[in-house]
């Protein structure tokens, strides 16, 4: 991590080229989501045995997309992290889930140059039947819903994070992969 003048640590993000190869890094505070595509993010969805996704609503105090529907978990890949490490860290921070205690699968990756997502995005699903003990600073509520119902809500005007619909449409409308063996 970088250090500010007063010696506080500052999160930095890897900057990529148009093919997702790391070419540098910048402080997170200098990255404005939606206006700078060459960073990496991870998103994940809790999926229950009924094929429903746990969809949270962002807290109202959030700077971007306040009170909007969101992915179950997500965040930036910090400088020096890989996608898998960032996913495990975010899973713990946002949902209080240790990645060693659940089954999860990497579904794939989207490029902001080929699809309508804000950044290079790697998508995961976590197999879980219980509502998580989510971080109340991140989310105000959450509910289980079918992917098709989520898309319909967004199309009818429900406020949602901008990447939610394209990610769900790309990976979660068709039959989901079976959970990996334990």
N, C-alpha and C positions, 0 to 999 in steps of 0.2 A: 504494500500500500504506500501511497505517497504521503508526505507530511505537509501540513499547512505551516504558516509562519509561527503560530503559537504551539507547534509541535503535535497538534491533533492529527490522527490518522485520517486520510481521505480515501474513500473507495475509488479505485480506478477501473476502467473497462478497457478490454482489448478493442482496438479498431481494426477492421478487416478491409480487404479489397472486395471487389464485386463477386469474388468466388469464395468468400469466407476464409481466406488466409489471413492470419494476423500480420499486420504491418506497423502497428504502434499501439499506444495507449493514451487515454485522456482521463482526467478526473470525471467521475460520474456527474458531478454538478454542472459540467459543461455540455452534457448530452441532453438534447431536448427531444423526447420521444415523439416520433412521427415526423420529425424534421431531419433526422440523421439515421439512415438505414444501416450503416456499416458497423453495427454492434451485434452482439449475440444475446439471445434470450432463451429461456426454457419455459415451457408451460406443461401442465399436467392436469389430468382429470381423474377424480375418483369415479370408478364405475362399479355399481353393485350387481348382484346376480340377476336382477331384473333388466339389466341393460340401461339403467338410469345413470345420469351424471349428477354429481353433487355440484351445484352451481351456487357460488356465493354472491352476495351483493357487497361491493366495496364500501368501506366506511365513508361517511359524508365529509370528513375532514381531508380526504385524500386530495392531493394537488391535481392529479389528472384522473379523469373519469370518476369523479365522486358519485357515490350512490348507484353506480352502474353494475350490471351483471358482469361476472368475470369468470375466468378459468378457475378450477379448484385450487391451483397453485401456479405460481409463475414469478419470474424475476430475471434480472440481468445475470449474465455469466460474468463474474468478476475477472479482472486481469490475472492471468496465470491459472485459472480454473479451466477444466473442460466441461462440456455440457452435462455429463453424468454427475460430476461433483457439484455443479451448481444446482441441479435438480434435487439431489439429496439434501443439500443445505436449505433450499427453499421449502422443501417438504417438511423439514423439521421446524423451521422458523414460522411458517404460516399455518401449518396444520398440526404441529406437535406430533408428527409421525416419524419414527425412526425407519429409514429405508431398509434396515436389516430385519424388520418385523413384518413386512408386507411383500406381496408379489407385485411386481410392476414390469411394464414392457415399454420399450422405446418404439413408437409408431413410425417416426420418420422426421423429415425436416422440410421446412419451407424457406424459400428465398424471397426477399422483398423485391427482387428484380424479375421474378417469374410469377408471383402471386400478390394478392392484396394484403400482405402483412407488413408490419412496421419495421421489422428487423429480421436477421437470420434467426429462425425459430426451430427448436427441436421439441417435439411433442411426445409426451409419455402418458400412459394410463396406469393407474394404481387400482388394484382390485380390492374393494372394501365394501362391507355391508353396513357399517356403522357411520353415523354422522361424526365427522372429526371434531376434536376439541380445538377449533380454529382460533387464531390470534385475533382478538377483538379489536386490536388497533388496525388490522388490515381489513376485516370484514364485519359487517353489521348483522348479517344473517345468511342463511343458505338453505337450499332445498334440493331434493332429488327430482329430476325430470328426464323424460326421454329426449334424446337429441333432436328429434323432429319437432317436439313441442317447444324446445328452446328456440329453434330457428323460427318457428311461427311467431313466438312472442317478440323476437327481435324485429321481424318483418312488420309486425303490427305496431312498432314504435317503442317497445320497451328499451330504455337506455342500456347500452352494453358497451363494454370495451371494444374498440374498433377491430381487434384481431380475433375476437371470439367467434363470430360467424364464419369467416373464411377457414379458420382452423377446424371447427366442427364439421363444416361441409367437406373439407378435404379428407378428414380421417375418421369421423365418428358417425356418419349416417349409414354406412354399410355395416354388415355384421362385424363385431369387434373380435380380435383374436382371443382365443381361450387363454386363461391364466397359465403362466409357466408352472411347471411342476416344482414342488417345494424341495 
